[in-house]
Amino acid sequence: MLLAIMFIMIAAFFSWSENVIITRVIKVFARMGMLGASWLVYIKIINYGAADSLKPQNILAIGLYLAYLGLGLASFLWTSDLGVSALQWFMTSQTLIFCYFFIKSLYLLDEYFPGHNVRLYNILGNSVLIIIVIFLAGMWLSPDDFIRYTHGGTEPRLGGFIMNPNELGMLAGVGVAGFLFDVKRNHQKWLTIFKILILFYALYLTGSRSSLIGAVFIILFYIKQTNNIRLKLAIIGGMLLVLPVLVNTIILKDGDADRVEEVLSMTGRLPFWQGLINEGLPREPWLGFGFMRIDYNDHFQSRHSYPGLMTHNTFMQVLMNLGFVGLMIVFFQLIFTFRGIFQEEKEKKLMLLSIMIPVMINSFTEFGIFGESNFGILFYQLIILYIVFKRNPLITPSQRLHLKMKRPDLQIP
């Protein structure tokens, strides 16, 4: 059930129809449906014989995130477009509530049903794999929908109108991060390696430079943690064989001079960011233009770059929509999130850091963890809530009675 819920929740971020109304209906029903489903799973675990005796820790990580949302809510008073700000704020908040029940379910399984085989990284890996397989099948069955042609129609990239190829590449990176931990625990090892190869093939087809860099960092991080010398040598050897080809075809685009210049300007992002700071920021420096707004109009138009609807950098996005006040909140929120991750036990710490790698790299070039609603926000909220709870040995009399009735096998203190 948790796997199905996560798969549908991630899929709800995609545009499965070119008809805007149909897409919105799908997103609303899927997202709200999965929020309800995550709550039902949580209740099911409680009724099966668990007591919600968890208590929060790392208060600053979740507290500052709520402060960020609070400032976003307050920005409704000065936003340049109330409809856009409200829609984005409610979607982000809805995702957080979904993550709350989803993560609590995992914690209760760990606390009251030891020995279970449910793992967050396995759920993420398989959810991502199903979506990627759909895109790979769609690439052959309906290329007009699943392939996007860029650079004047000369470069086909997996994603189509359904999903930005860079975002799809990041999703594949998260799937790789999840499956590497299945390899680590020797869970269906060769099948898992095959799944990783499928995700890498899809990542290659997206043509996403940032996602490729993220995947390489994930593997290097994994190599550093494993003690299996043969596995280390095999992975390093494979990377030495494949990386030159990937760098030439994805990053340098076969040595095309225009593409090399494109890389140096980060596909035009650098002059756009310069315009945002020099021309846009001075207009609303302290509290910004409103939640997920970067100008008084729908697009920011610099004198020296393309017009943009969003900043292609999650921290620049916060700076423009909530000003320096918002940027300081998210800066410290991120610090306390990493602090909480490093305080966790080894396996959980490594898992969360592996998921953070592709999400953070994507945040510097795309929507990111504080941008417009996307599944990067979903993954970041899962991480925040995963470091927030811990066991509370004190349970109420009603919880004690409930446990005695449902779980007579438990030794209740």
Phi, psi and chi 1 to 4 in degrees:
 res  aa     phi    psi   chi1   chi2   chi3   chi4
   1 MET       -  -41.8  -70.2  179.7   69.2      -
   2 LEU   -64.8  -38.0  -70.2  171.7      -      -
   3 LEU   -63.9  -46.3  172.2   60.5      -      -
   4 ALA   -62.4  -41.2      -      -      -      -
   5 ILE   -62.9  -46.1  -70.9  169.5      -      -
   6 MET   -65.4  -41.2 -177.9   57.9   69.0      -
   7 PHE   -59.1  -48.4  158.6   67.9      -      -
   8 ILE   -67.5  -37.2  -63.6  173.2      -      -
   9 MET   -64.2  -43.4 -173.3   63.4 -178.8      -
  10 ILE   -65.4  -44.0  -64.5  173.8      -      -
  11 ALA   -62.0  -25.1      -      -      -      -
  12 ALA   -68.8  -11.7      -      -      -      -
  13 PHE   -85.4   -7.5  -72.9   94.6      -      -
  14 PHE   -90.2  159.2  -70.1   67.5      -      -
  15 SER  -101.3   94.5  -61.1      -      -      -
  16 TRP   -84.0   -2.6  -66.1  106.2      -      -
  17 SER  -142.6  146.8  171.7      -      -      -
  18 GLU   -74.5  -15.3  -69.4 -174.2  -87.7      -
  19 ASN   -79.3  118.0 -174.0  -57.6      -      -
  20 VAL   -60.9  -40.5  175.4      -      -      -
  21 ILE   -64.9  -45.1  -64.4  176.1      -      -
  22 ILE   -61.7  -43.1  -66.0  175.1      -      -
  23 THR   -60.0  -44.1  -65.9      -      -      -
  24 ARG   -65.2  -40.3  -72.8  177.3  177.7  173.2
  25 VAL   -63.2  -44.9  169.5      -      -      -
  26 ILE   -59.7  -46.0  -68.8  173.0      -      -
  27 LYS   -64.2  -44.4  -72.0 -173.2  175.1 -174.9
  28 VAL   -63.9  -49.0  168.3      -      -      -
  29 PHE   -68.4  -39.3  -82.9   91.8      -      -
  30 ALA   -67.3  -46.6      -      -      -      -
  31 ARG   -67.3  -47.1  -69.0  169.6   66.1  108.9
  32 MET   -68.6  -35.4  -64.9  -54.2  -63.8      -
  33 GLY   -63.1  -41.3      -      -      -      -
  34 MET   -74.1  -28.8  -68.9  -50.3   99.0      -
  35 LEU   -63.2  -46.0 -170.2  156.4      -      -
  36 GLY   -63.2  -38.7      -      -      -      -
  37 ALA   -66.5  -39.2      -      -      -      -
  38 SER   -65.2  -36.3   67.2      -      -      -
  39 TRP   -66.8  -40.2  175.2   79.0      -      -
  40 LEU   -65.0  -38.8  -73.7  173.9      -      -
  41 VAL   -63.3  -43.3  168.8      -      -      -
  42 TYR   -58.4  -46.5  164.1   75.0      -      -
  43 ILE   -65.3  -38.4  -65.0  -60.7      -      -
  44 LYS   -61.3  -41.6 -175.7 -180.0  178.7   67.2
  45 ILE   -66.5  -40.2  -65.7  171.4      -      -
  46 ILE   -60.7  -47.3  -65.9  -70.3      -      -
  47 ASN   -68.5  -25.7  -68.8  -24.2      -      -
  48 TYR   -77.3  -17.3 -164.7   71.5      -      -
  49 GLY   135.0   39.7      -      -      -      -
  50 ALA  -126.1  156.7      -      -      -      -
  51 ALA  -122.2  133.4      -      -      -      -
  52 ASP   -77.0   80.3 -168.9  -10.3      -      -
  53 SER  -107.4   22.3   57.4      -      -      -
  54 LEU   -79.4  146.8  -57.2  174.0      -      -
  55 LYS  -127.6  151.4   67.3  177.0 -178.3  179.6
  56 PRO   -74.9  147.6   25.5  -32.2      -      -
  57 GLN  -133.3 -179.9   61.7  177.8  -11.5      -
  58 ASN    47.7   50.7  -65.3  -49.8      -      -
  59 ILE   -57.9  -34.4  -59.9  -63.0      -      -
  60 LEU   -67.9  -33.0  -74.7  172.5      -      -
  61 ALA   -62.8  -50.9      -      -      -      -
  62 ILE   -77.6  -32.9 -173.5   63.9      -      -
  63 GLY   -63.2  -43.9      -      -      -      -
  64 LEU   -70.1  -31.3  -74.0  169.2      -      -
  65 TYR   -67.1  -40.2 -166.6   82.5      -      -
  66 LEU   -66.6  -33.0  -67.2  175.8      -      -
  67 ALA   -64.8  -39.5      -      -      -      -
  68 TYR   -59.9  -46.0  158.1   70.1      -      -
  69 LEU   -67.1  -34.6  -71.1  178.3      -      -
  70 GLY   -63.9  -42.2      -      -      -      -
  71 LEU   -65.5  -37.9 -177.3   60.3      -      -
  72 GLY   -61.5  -40.1      -      -      -      -
  73 LEU   -65.5  -43.0  179.4   62.5      -      -
  74 ALA   -62.7  -30.0      -      -      -      -
  75 SER   -67.1  -10.2   76.1      -      -      -
  76 PHE   -58.2  -23.2  -69.6    3.1      -      -
  77 LEU   -73.8  -25.1  -62.0  172.9      -      -
  78 TRP  -129.0    5.8   64.7   81.3      -      -
  79 THR   -61.3  150.7  178.9      -      -      -
  80 SER   -80.4  -10.1   59.0      -      -      -
  81 ASP  -154.8  100.8 -169.7  -41.1      -      -
  82 LEU   -62.8  -38.2  179.9   58.7      -      -
  83 GLY   -61.8  -46.8      -      -      -      -
  84 VAL   -65.4  -46.9  171.3      -      -      -
  85 SER   -61.5  -44.6  -66.9      -      -      -
  86 ALA   -64.6  -44.0      -      -      -      -
  87 LEU   -61.0  -47.5  177.5   63.0      -      -
  88 GLN   -65.1  -39.0  -70.1  -66.5  -35.8      -
  89 TRP   -65.9  -44.1 -171.2   88.4      -      -
  90 PHE   -68.1  -36.1  -79.6  110.8      -      -
  91 MET   -66.1  -42.1  -73.9 -165.5  -66.8      -
  92 THR   -64.8  -41.7  -58.0      -      -      -
  93 SER   -67.9  -39.2  -59.5      -      -      -
  94 GLN   -61.8  -41.0 -179.1  -91.9  -15.3      -
  95 THR   -62.3  -38.7  -52.1      -      -      -
  96 LEU   -63.9  -41.0 -176.7   64.5      -      -
  97 ILE   -65.0  -41.4  -61.1  170.6      -      -
  98 PHE   -57.0  -47.7  163.8   83.8      -      -
  99 CYS   -63.2  -34.2  -67.7      -      -      -
 100 TYR   -58.2  -50.9  173.9   82.6      -      -
 101 PHE   -71.8  -35.5  -70.6  115.1      -      -
 102 PHE   -64.3  -47.6 -163.8   92.4      -      -
 103 ILE   -70.0  -38.2  -67.4  -61.4      -      -
 104 LYS   -60.8  -37.9  -92.6 -152.1  164.3 -176.6
 105 SER   -60.7  -44.3  -62.5      -      -      -
 106 LEU   -63.0  -41.7  -64.7  178.3      -      -
 107 TYR   -64.1  -41.8  -96.4   98.8      -      -
 108 LEU   -67.0  -35.2  -68.1  176.2      -      -
 109 LEU   -61.7  -44.8  -71.7  175.4      -      -
 110 ASP   -62.0  -39.2  -70.4  -19.2      -      -
 111 GLU   -77.2  -42.3  178.8   65.3   23.7      -
 112 TYR  -110.7  -11.2  -68.9   98.5      -      -
 113 PHE  -132.4   64.5  -55.1   96.7      -      -
 114 PRO   -61.2  144.1   21.6  -32.5      -      -
 115 GLY    96.3   -4.9      -      -      -      -
 116 HIS   -67.2  161.2   70.5   86.0      -      -
 117 ASN  -109.0   19.1   60.7   -3.6      -      -
 118 VAL   -84.0  125.2  177.8      -      -      -
 119 ARG  -132.0  136.2  -61.6  -69.1 -176.5  -87.1
 120 LEU   -59.6  -43.1  177.2   60.4      -      -
 121 TYR   -65.8  -33.4   50.9   79.1      -      -
 122 ASN   -69.3  -40.2 -179.5  -91.5      -      -
 123 ILE   -61.9  -46.8  -68.7  172.8      -      -
 124 LEU   -63.6  -45.3  -70.2  177.7      -      -
 125 GLY   -59.3  -48.8      -      -      -      -
 126 ASN   -72.5  -33.7  -78.0  -59.6      -      -
 127 SER   -62.2  -45.9  -59.7      -      -      -
 128 VAL   -64.5  -41.8  169.5      -      -      -
 129 LEU   -59.0  -44.0  178.8   69.2      -      -
 130 ILE   -59.7  -44.1  -64.1  170.1      -      -
 131 ILE   -64.2  -43.5  -68.3  172.4      -      -
 132 ILE   -64.1  -40.3  -68.3  -61.5      -      -
 133 VAL   -62.9  -38.5  168.3      -      -      -
 134 ILE   -59.8  -43.2  -69.1  172.7      -      -
 135 PHE   -68.2  -38.8  -89.4   79.6      -      -
 136 LEU   -66.2  -40.5  -68.7  176.5      -      -
 137 ALA   -66.0  -41.8      -      -      -      -
 138 GLY   -63.5  -31.0      -      -      -      -
 139 MET   -59.4  -34.8  176.6 -178.1   67.9      -
 140 TRP   -89.6  -36.2  -63.2  103.4      -      -
 141 LEU   -85.6  -33.5  -61.2  175.5      -      -
 142 SER  -145.2   69.8 -177.7      -      -      -
 143 PRO   -59.8  -29.3   19.5  -30.9      -      -
 144 ASP   -63.5  -28.7  -69.3  -19.3      -      -
 145 ASP   -91.2  -31.6  -65.2  -31.4      -      -
 146 PHE  -107.9   -2.4  -71.6   87.0      -      -
 147 ILE  -119.6  131.8  -66.2  -67.0      -      -
 148 ARG  -111.1  128.0  177.5 -179.4  -59.3 -170.0
 149 TYR   -98.4  123.5  -72.3   88.9      -      -
 150 THR  -117.5  176.4   61.6      -      -      -
 151 HIS    53.6   54.5  -63.8   87.7      -      -
 152 GLY    71.4   25.6      -      -      -      -
 153 GLY    81.9   12.8      -      -      -      -
 154 THR   -97.3  -14.9   61.2      -      -      -
 155 GLU  -123.2  106.6 -176.2 -178.6  -24.5      -
 156 PRO   -79.6  133.5   27.6  -31.3      -      -
 157 ARG  -134.1  134.9  -58.8  178.3   65.8 -174.8
 158 LEU   -64.1  131.2 -172.5   65.2      -      -
 159 GLY   146.4  -44.9      -      -      -      -
 160 GLY    59.6 -153.7      -      -      -      -
 161 PHE   -78.5  -11.2   72.1   85.5      -      -
 162 ILE   -73.5  -38.1  -60.4  173.3      -      -
 163 MET  -154.4  138.5  178.4   50.4   61.6      -
 164 ASN   -54.0  125.8 -179.4  -48.1      -      -
 165 PRO   -55.0  -35.9  -26.6   35.4      -      -
 166 ASN   -66.0  -38.5  -67.2  -33.7      -      -
 167 GLU   -68.6  -38.6  -65.0  -68.3  -60.3      -
 168 LEU   -65.5  -37.2 -170.0   63.4      -      -
 169 GLY   -63.6  -41.5      -      -      -      -
 170 MET   -61.3  -40.4 -178.1  -92.0  -78.8      -
 171 LEU   -60.8  -42.5 -173.5   65.2      -      -
 172 ALA   -61.8  -37.4      -      -      -      -
 173 GLY   -62.9  -40.2      -      -      -      -
 174 VAL   -63.8  -39.7  170.5      -      -      -
 175 GLY   -62.4  -41.9      -      -      -      -
 176 VAL   -60.2  -44.6  169.4      -      -      -
 177 ALA   -58.2  -41.5      -      -      -      -
 178 GLY   -65.9  -46.0      -      -      -      -
 179 PHE   -69.7  -28.7  -78.8  139.1      -      -
 180 LEU   -60.6  -30.2  -78.2  174.6      -      -
 181 PHE   -78.6  -24.1  -82.2   83.5      -      -
 182 ASP   -67.8  -38.1  -88.7  -18.1      -      -
 183 VAL   -63.7  -41.6  173.6      -      -      -
 184 LYS   -60.9  -38.4 -171.0  173.8 -174.3  -66.5
 185 ARG   -91.7    9.8   65.9  168.8  171.6  152.1
 186 ASN    60.2   38.7 -152.8   25.4      -      -
 187 HIS   -92.8  109.5  174.6   71.8      -      -
 188 GLN    46.0   58.1  -60.2  177.2  -26.4      -
 189 LYS   -53.6  -54.0 -177.8  175.9  177.8 -179.9
 190 TRP   -72.8  -34.7  -66.6  108.8      -      -
 191 LEU   -64.0  -40.0  176.3   60.1      -      -
 192 THR   -65.2  -40.7  -58.0      -      -      -
 193 ILE   -61.6  -39.7  -68.9  174.3      -      -
 194 PHE   -62.3  -40.7  177.7   66.5      -      -
 195 LYS   -62.1  -41.5  -67.9  176.6 -179.5  177.9
 196 ILE   -62.0  -39.7  -68.4  173.4      -      -
 197 LEU   -63.9  -38.5  -68.1  176.0      -      -
 198 ILE   -61.4  -43.8  -67.4  175.2      -      -
 199 LEU   -65.0  -38.7  -66.4  179.0      -      -
 200 PHE   -66.5  -37.0  -97.0  105.4      -      -
 201 TYR   -62.2  -44.1  176.8   58.0      -      -
 202 ALA   -64.9  -40.7      -      -      -      -
 203 LEU   -59.9  -41.4 -165.7  157.0      -      -
 204 TYR   -61.4  -41.2  168.9   76.0      -      -
 205 LEU   -69.8  -25.0  -67.8  175.8      -      -
 206 THR   -71.0  -22.3   65.0      -      -      -
 207 GLY    65.8   23.7      -      -      -      -
 208 SER   -87.1  115.2  172.9      -      -      -
 209 ARG   -67.1  -46.1  -59.0  179.0  178.4  102.9
 210 SER   -63.3  -37.8   59.0      -      -      -
 211 SER   -69.5  -36.1  -60.4      -      -      -
 212 LEU   -62.7  -45.0  172.8   63.0      -      -
 213 ILE   -60.8  -42.4  -66.8  169.9      -      -
 214 GLY   -61.4  -44.0      -      -      -      -
 215 ALA   -63.8  -39.6      -      -      -      -
 216 VAL   -62.5  -43.1  169.9      -      -      -
 217 PHE   -63.9  -37.8  -87.2  109.3      -      -
 218 ILE   -60.8  -45.9  -66.7  169.4      -      -
 219 ILE   -65.9  -42.7  -66.6  174.7      -      -
 220 LEU   -62.2  -39.1  -68.5  175.8      -      -
 221 PHE   -64.5  -39.6 -179.5   72.4      -      -
 222 TYR   -67.6  -42.3  175.5   78.7      -      -
 223 ILE   -58.7  -40.0  -68.9  173.8      -      -
 224 LYS   -63.3  -31.0 -173.9  176.0 -176.4  -60.3
 225 GLN   -86.5  -29.8  -51.3  -54.1  -38.1      -
 226 THR   -78.8  147.6 -176.6      -      -      -
 227 ASN  -101.5    0.8  -64.9  -40.2      -      -
 228 ASN   -80.9  103.0 -170.3  -33.3      -      -
 229 ILE   -63.0  -42.0  -58.6  -61.1      -      -
 230 ARG   -63.5  -40.8  -68.1  175.3   60.1 -175.3
 231 LEU   -66.3  -40.5 -177.0   60.1      -      -
 232 LYS   -58.3  -48.4  -80.8 -173.9  177.1 -177.7
 233 LEU   -64.0  -39.6  -67.9  174.8      -      -
 234 ALA   -64.2  -43.5      -      -      -      -
 235 ILE   -67.3  -44.3  -66.2  175.2      -      -
 236 ILE   -62.7  -43.4  -67.7  172.3      -      -
 237 GLY   -61.3  -42.9      -      -      -      -
 238 GLY   -63.9  -39.3      -      -      -      -
 239 MET   -66.4  -39.6  -71.2  179.3   65.5      -
 240 LEU   -63.9  -31.1  -69.6  175.0      -      -
 241 LEU   -78.8  -39.1  -71.7  173.6      -      -
 242 VAL   -91.6  -35.9  174.1      -      -      -
 243 LEU   -57.5  -44.8  -94.3 -177.9      -      -
 244 PRO   -56.9  -38.7  -26.0   35.8      -      -
 245 VAL   -67.4  -44.5  177.2      -      -      -
 246 LEU   -64.8  -42.1  -66.2  178.6      -      -
 247 VAL   -63.5  -41.1  169.3      -      -      -
 248 ASN   -69.7  -39.2 -171.9   50.0      -      -
 249 THR   -87.2  -35.1   54.8      -      -      -
 250 ILE   -94.2  -47.4  -65.8 -178.9      -      -
 251 ILE   -84.2  -51.5  -63.5 -179.6      -      -
 252 LEU   -90.7  -10.9  -60.2  179.8      -      -
 253 LYS    54.5   52.7  -52.5  -66.7 -176.4 -177.7
 254 ASP    61.3   30.9  -62.3  -42.9      -      -
 255 GLY    78.3    9.3      -      -      -      -
 256 ASP   -58.3  125.9 -172.4  -46.0      -      -
 257 ALA   -60.6  -40.3      -      -      -      -
 258 ASP   -64.8  -36.6  -68.3  -24.5      -      -
 259 ARG   -71.0  -35.7  -59.0  -62.8  177.4   84.9
 260 VAL   -63.3  -42.7  174.3      -      -      -
 261 GLU   -64.2  -35.2 -177.3  178.6  -12.8      -
 262 GLU   -62.0  -40.7 -178.9 -177.6  -83.7      -
 263 VAL   -63.3  -43.5  171.6      -      -      -
 264 LEU   -64.3  -28.9  -64.9  177.4      -      -
 265 SER   -96.0    8.7   69.6      -      -      -
 266 MET    53.1   51.2  -64.8 -173.0   69.9      -
 267 THR    54.0   42.4  -36.5      -      -      -
 268 GLY    81.9    3.6      -      -      -      -
 269 ARG   -71.3  -37.8  -71.5  175.5  174.5   83.8
 270 LEU   -59.3  -49.0  -70.6  179.2      -      -
 271 PRO   -65.9  -30.3   16.5  -29.0      -      -
 272 PHE   -66.6  -44.7 -177.1   61.1      -      -
 273 TRP   -63.3  -38.6  -65.9  -21.5      -      -
 274 GLN   -62.1  -40.8 -176.3  177.9    1.7      -
 275 GLY   -65.7  -39.6      -      -      -      -
 276 LEU   -60.2  -45.1  -76.3  169.5      -      -
 277 ILE   -71.8  -43.1  -67.1  173.7      -      -
 278 ASN   -79.8  -34.3  -67.4  -22.8      -      -
 279 GLU  -109.8  -38.8  -58.8  170.3   34.4      -
 280 GLY   -85.8  -47.5      -      -      -      -
 281 LEU   -59.2  -41.8 -177.2   60.0      -      -
 282 PRO   -60.0  -18.4  -25.4   35.7      -      -
 283 ARG   -73.2  -39.3  -59.9  172.7 -165.7  164.4
 284 GLU  -141.1   72.5  -61.0  -71.8  -11.7      -
 285 PRO   -74.8  -31.2   26.8  -33.5      -      -
 286 TRP   -93.0  -43.0  -63.7  109.9      -      -
 287 LEU  -121.6    2.0  -67.1  173.1      -      -
 288 GLY    72.6 -169.4      -      -      -      -
 289 PHE   -94.5    0.6  -64.9   95.5      -      -
 290 GLY   114.3  157.2      -      -      -      -
 291 PHE   -53.5  118.8 -163.8   70.4      -      -
 292 MET    63.3   27.9  -65.8  -52.6  144.8      -
 293 ARG  -116.3  136.2  -60.7  -69.1  -67.1  167.1
 294 ILE  -116.4    2.8   65.4  172.0      -      -
 295 ASP  -165.5  176.9 -158.7   -7.9      -      -
 296 TYR   -71.2  -25.2  -61.9  121.4      -      -
 297 ASN  -104.4  176.7  -56.0  -53.8      -      -
 298 ASP   -66.6  -33.2  -72.4  -21.3      -      -
 299 HIS  -118.3  144.0  -68.5   76.1      -      -
 300 PHE   -91.9  126.0  171.9   79.8      -      -
 301 GLN  -115.8  109.9  175.5   65.8   68.6      -
 302 SER   -88.2  157.6  169.9      -      -      -
 303 ARG   -71.8  -16.8  -67.0 -170.2  -65.2  -91.2
 304 HIS  -123.0   12.6  -53.5  -68.0      -      -
 305 SER  -152.5 -180.0   68.8      -      -      -
 306 TYR   -70.3  158.1   59.1   83.6      -      -
 307 PRO   -75.1  140.9   25.8  -32.6      -      -
 308 GLY  -131.7  140.3      -      -      -      -
 309 LEU   -85.4  -28.5 -176.1   62.5      -      -
 310 MET  -140.8  169.2   61.7   94.6  170.1      -
 311 THR   -87.2  -12.3   63.1      -      -      -
 312 HIS    60.9   28.8  -70.7  -80.0      -      -
 313 ASN  -162.6  119.4  179.8  -65.2      -      -
 314 THR   -64.8  -31.6 -158.7      -      -      -
 315 PHE   -78.0  -35.2  -54.9  105.3      -      -
 316 MET   -65.6  -34.7 -170.3   75.9   70.5      -
 317 GLN   -61.1  -45.5 -174.6   81.5    9.1      -
 318 VAL   -63.7  -42.6  173.8      -      -      -
 319 LEU   -59.0  -39.9 -178.8   61.5      -      -
 320 MET   -77.6  -37.5  -60.6  -53.5  -64.2      -
 321 ASN   -92.5  -20.1   67.7   62.2      -      -
 322 LEU  -130.5    8.4  -64.4  177.3      -      -
 323 GLY    67.8 -167.0      -      -      -      -
 324 PHE   -64.6  -31.0  -76.3  111.0      -      -
 325 VAL   -62.7  -48.8  175.0      -      -      -
 326 GLY   -63.8  -39.3      -      -      -      -
 327 LEU   -63.1  -40.1 -175.7   63.2      -      -
 328 MET   -65.4  -38.2  -74.4  -61.8   99.3      -
 329 ILE   -62.7  -49.3  -69.4  174.6      -      -
 330 VAL   -71.7  -29.4  -57.3      -      -      -
 331 PHE   -61.0  -50.1  174.3   74.9      -      -
 332 PHE   -72.4  -30.8  -74.6  104.2      -      -
 333 GLN   -62.1  -42.6 -166.0  -76.1  -37.7      -
 334 LEU   -65.0  -40.0 -166.8   60.7      -      -
 335 ILE   -59.7  -47.0  -72.0  176.3      -      -
 336 PHE   -72.3  -25.3  -75.8  104.4      -      -
 337 THR   -67.3  -48.3  -64.2      -      -      -
 338 PHE   -62.8  -38.0  -87.2  104.5      -      -
 339 ARG   -60.1  -43.1  178.9  174.4  175.2  -92.5
 340 GLY   -65.4  -38.4      -      -      -      -
 341 ILE   -61.4  -46.1  -68.6  173.3      -      -
 342 PHE   -69.8  -14.1  -78.9  103.7      -      -
 343 GLN   -87.1   -9.6  -70.4  175.0  -21.1      -
 344 GLU   -78.0  166.7  -66.2  -70.4  -15.4      -
 345 GLU   -64.2  162.1   60.4 -172.6   37.0      -
 346 LYS   -56.4  -52.1 -177.0  178.0  179.4 -179.1
 347 GLU   -62.3  -45.7 -178.9  179.0   -7.0      -
 348 LYS   -65.3  -40.4 -172.7 -172.8  -67.7 -174.3
 349 LYS   -60.0  -47.6  175.9  176.9   68.5  175.8
 350 LEU   -65.0  -39.2  -63.5  178.8      -      -
 351 MET   -62.6  -48.2  174.3 -167.4   69.5      -
 352 LEU   -65.6  -39.2  -63.4  177.9      -      -
 353 LEU   -65.4  -37.7  -72.4  174.1      -      -
 354 SER   -64.3  -40.4  -64.9      -      -      -
 355 ILE   -69.2  -35.0  -63.3  171.2      -      -
 356 MET   -66.6  -29.8  -79.5  -71.5  -81.5      -
 357 ILE   -58.5  -58.5  -71.5  172.4      -      -
 358 PRO   -66.0  -34.0   23.7  -33.3      -      -
 359 VAL   -65.7  -41.9  172.5      -      -      -
 360 MET   -71.4  -41.4  -75.7  -57.5  -62.1      -
 361 ILE   -62.3  -41.8  -70.9  177.0      -      -
 362 ASN   -61.3  -32.5  173.6  -93.4      -      -
 363 SER   -65.9  -22.6  -66.2      -      -      -
 364 PHE   -84.5  -12.0  -73.8  103.6      -      -
 365 THR  -130.4  -10.3   56.9      -      -      -
 366 GLU  -135.0 -146.5  -67.2  -62.3  -26.8      -
 367 PHE   -64.9  -54.0  -64.1   94.5      -      -
 368 GLY    77.3 -172.6      -      -      -      -
 369 ILE   -78.0  -14.6   57.0  177.4      -      -
 370 PHE  -124.3   22.8  -64.6  109.4      -      -
 371 GLY   -99.0 -161.2      -      -      -      -
 372 GLU   -62.2  155.5  -65.6 -179.0    9.3      -
 373 SER   -51.4  121.7 -177.7      -      -      -
 374 ASN  -156.6  168.7   69.7   94.7      -      -
 375 PHE   -73.2  -11.5   40.6   69.4      -      -
 376 GLY   -63.3  -37.9      -      -      -      -
 377 ILE   -63.6  -42.8  -65.6  174.1      -      -
 378 LEU   -56.0  -48.2  168.3   67.9      -      -
 379 PHE   -65.6  -38.4  -60.8  138.8      -      -
 380 TYR   -67.8  -40.6 -173.6   59.5      -      -
 381 GLN   -65.6  -36.9  -69.4  174.6  -17.5      -
 382 LEU   -59.2  -42.7  -73.7  170.8      -      -
 383 ILE   -65.1  -45.1  -69.8  170.4      -      -
 384 ILE   -57.5  -49.8  -65.6  171.8      -      -
 385 LEU   -71.3  -24.8  -70.2  168.1      -      -
 386 TYR   -68.7  -23.9 -144.5  157.9      -      -
 387 ILE   -99.7    2.3   64.0  172.9      -      -
 388 VAL   -91.0  -31.4  160.1      -      -      -
 389 PHE   -98.6  152.1  -63.8  113.3      -      -
 390 LYS  -149.6  165.9   68.3  176.3  179.9  179.4
 391 ARG   -68.8  137.5 -179.5  177.1  179.6  -88.1
 392 ASN  -110.6  110.9 -175.5   -1.8      -      -
 393 PRO   -66.1  -15.4   24.9  -33.2      -      -
 394 LEU   -91.8  121.9  -59.5  177.0      -      -
 395 ILE  -120.2  154.7   60.3  176.0      -      -
 396 THR   -76.9  160.7   64.8      -      -      -
 397 PRO   -55.6  -39.7  -27.5   35.9      -      -
 398 SER   -66.9  -37.8   61.0      -      -      -
 399 GLN   -66.4  -38.0  -71.0  174.3  -25.4      -
 400 ARG   -62.4  -44.5 -175.5 -176.0  -58.7  -83.9
 401 LEU   -63.2  -43.4  178.3   62.0      -      -
 402 HIS   -58.5  -45.7  167.0   86.2      -      -
 403 LEU   -66.8  -39.1  -75.0  175.1      -      -
 404 LYS   -62.9  -35.2  -77.3 -176.9  176.7 -179.8
 405 MET   -75.5  -42.6  -65.7  175.1   59.8      -
 406 LYS   -85.9  -35.6  -67.0  -73.0 -174.0  177.6
 407 ARG  -130.7   73.5  -62.9  -68.6  -55.1  -80.8
 408 PRO   -64.7  -15.1   20.9  -32.2      -      -
 409 ASP   -76.0  -16.7   57.4  -53.8      -      -
 410 LEU   -80.7  140.7  -74.1  179.7      -      -
 411 GLN   -89.7  103.8  -62.6  -64.6  -38.4      -
 412 ILE   -94.5  120.7  -54.4  171.7      -      -
 413 PRO   -67.1      -   25.1  -33.1      -      -
